[in-house]
Amino acid sequence: MKKNINRSGRIARAVIGIIAVALSLTDFFEDQIVDVGLLIIGAVLLIAAVVQMCPLYHFLGINTYKTKKIKMY
């Protein structure tokens, strides 16, 4: 599995994922379908933040993760 999410992307996904999961668990919306949808979206965002890999980025060929190049003398 190749990393394709940079640090700021991981932080943004984690924050949005936590907010989505919290909203779904507190019944902020009265509709259960919305609660389940928020829970699924939040879980996917949190998993992507932890593993540093976004499947959508992979299929679209996007890579925001930059590796440091080591200079050899």
Summary of the structure (lengths in Angstrom):
residues: 73
radius of gyration: 15.8
end to end distance: 30.6
largest distance: 63.3
contacts: 175
relative contact order: 0.23
helix: 62%
strand: 0%
